[in-house]
């Protein structure tokens, strides 16, 4: 039996996808992510990580966004 549990977006490896379950950031940061199409229920895929982990390139639909590590920690996902 596989149990789907929430994890942080920062924990996903390159090529992995997950559904956003919560965004635990300040209102200003949540609004910025929402403008990029990142919100609860959206499928997000990690495309590329920099050598030191920040920024990370993610894909939402056909749109690519580079996010800082501190932002990735505030986004919870479920595989």
N, C-alpha and C positions, 0 to 999 in steps of 0.2 A: 504494500500500500504506500502510495506517495502522498505526503502531506504538503500542501502548498502553504508556506508561511511567508509573512512579509519580511522583506530585507531592504537594505538601502540600495539605491541605484549605484552607488560607488562600489558595491560588491559584485556587480555583474562583470563578466569577462567580455572581451571583444567578440562580437557576433551573437551574443545572447540578447534575448528580448524578454520583456516583462510588461505587465500592466501596472500603471501608476495607481496606487491605492490611497496615498495621502501625501500632502505637501506640508511639511512642518517648518515653514520659514516665516520671516516677517512679512507683513502685508505687502509692502513695496516689492519684495522679491517674488512673492506669489503672483502678484499682478503682472510682473515682467514675464514670468514663465507662462502665465495664461496667454499673454500676447503672442508667445511663440507656439501656442497650441498645446502646451504641457499642462494637463489637468487630470484629475482623477478619471480613471476609466480608459485612458489613452494608452495604446501600445507603443513602447519606446524601445529602441535597439541601440546598443553600444557599438559604434562603428570603429572608433580609434581612440587610444589613450596615449598621452604623451609619455615620454620616458619617466618623468617624475610624478605622473598621475594627474596633472592639471595643466591645461584643460583637457576635457574628454569630449570627443565628438559623438553626438547622439543623433538618431534619426527618428522623426515623428512623421508618419505618412511619407511624403516625398520631400520633407523639409529637414535640413541639417542645422544643428545648433551646437556650439561649443560651450560647455559649462565648466565652471570652476569646481574644484574638489569640495569646497565648503557648501556649494549648492547641491551637489550630488548627495551629500550626507543628509540633507533635509528632505529628500524625495524618497518615499517608501514605495516599493514595488512588490508584485507577486508574480512568480513565473507561471 
